Amino acid sequence: MQHSMPVKGDRGRTMEHDHYDIVVNYIIANQKKFYRLAYTYVRNENDALDIVQNAIYSALEHYGSIREISYIKTWFYRVL
């Protein structure tokens, strides 16, 4: 069985770790937008917060599935 080695980016960090940081920063910067979008669908504050919380959890759990980090917006809105 072959194991792939993590690809190292600048400063010895793996690209996977860099992608995680990008996802976290994107979520933090856009959390209010995510809530507003969820609220427009459900018209209930608690349900909208649950939707956003679940989307963030799922995004952080599956951030490795992003094929191209430049498509993070599209990727996250699919999760949401």
C-alpha positions in Angstrom: 0.0 0.0 0.0 1.4 3.4 -1.0 1.3 6.3 1.4 1.5 9.8 -0.1 3.8 12.2 1.6 2.3 15.6 2.5 3.4 18.3 0.1 5.4 21.0 2.0 4.7 24.6 1.3 6.6 27.6 2.5 8.0 27.5 6.1 7.8 23.7 6.2 4.0 23.7 6.6 2.0 21.2 4.6 -0.3 22.5 1.9 -3.1 20.7 3.7 -2.4 22.7 6.8 -2.4 25.9 4.7 -5.7 25.0 3.1 -7.2 24.4 6.6 -6.1 27.9 7.6 -7.6 29.4 4.5 -10.9 27.7 5.2 -10.9 28.9 8.8 -10.1 32.4 7.8 -12.8 32.3 5.0 -15.4 31.1 7.5 -14.5 33.8 10.1 -14.6 36.6 7.5 -18.0 35.5 6.0 -19.9 34.1 8.9 -22.5 36.9 8.9 -23.2 36.3 5.2 -23.7 32.6 5.8 -26.2 33.4 8.6 -28.1 35.8 6.4 -28.3 33.3 3.6 -29.5 30.5 5.9 -32.0 32.9 7.5 -33.6 33.8 4.1 -34.3 30.1 3.6 -35.7 29.2 7.0 -36.9 32.5 8.5 -36.0 31.3 12.0 -33.0 32.5 14.0 -32.2 29.2 15.8 -32.6 27.1 12.6 -30.4 29.4 10.7 -27.7 29.2 13.4 -28.0 25.4 13.4 -27.6 25.3 9.6 -24.5 27.5 9.7 -23.0 25.6 12.6 -23.5 22.3 10.8 -22.0 23.7 7.6 -18.9 25.0 9.4 -18.5 21.6 11.1 -18.8 19.8 7.8 -16.5 22.2 6.0 -13.8 21.8 8.7 -14.2 18.0 8.7 -14.0 17.7 4.9 -11.7 20.7 3.9 -9.4 18.2 2.3 -11.9 17.6 -0.5 -11.4 21.0 -1.9 -9.7 20.3 -5.2 -8.7 23.9 -5.9 -8.5 26.3 -3.0 -9.4 29.3 -5.2 -12.9 27.8 -5.5 -13.5 27.9 -1.7 -16.5 30.2 -2.0 -18.3 27.8 -4.4 -17.3 24.8 -2.3 -18.5 26.3 1.0 -21.8 27.4 -0.4 -22.4 23.8 -1.6 -21.7 22.7 2.0 -24.1 25.4 3.4 
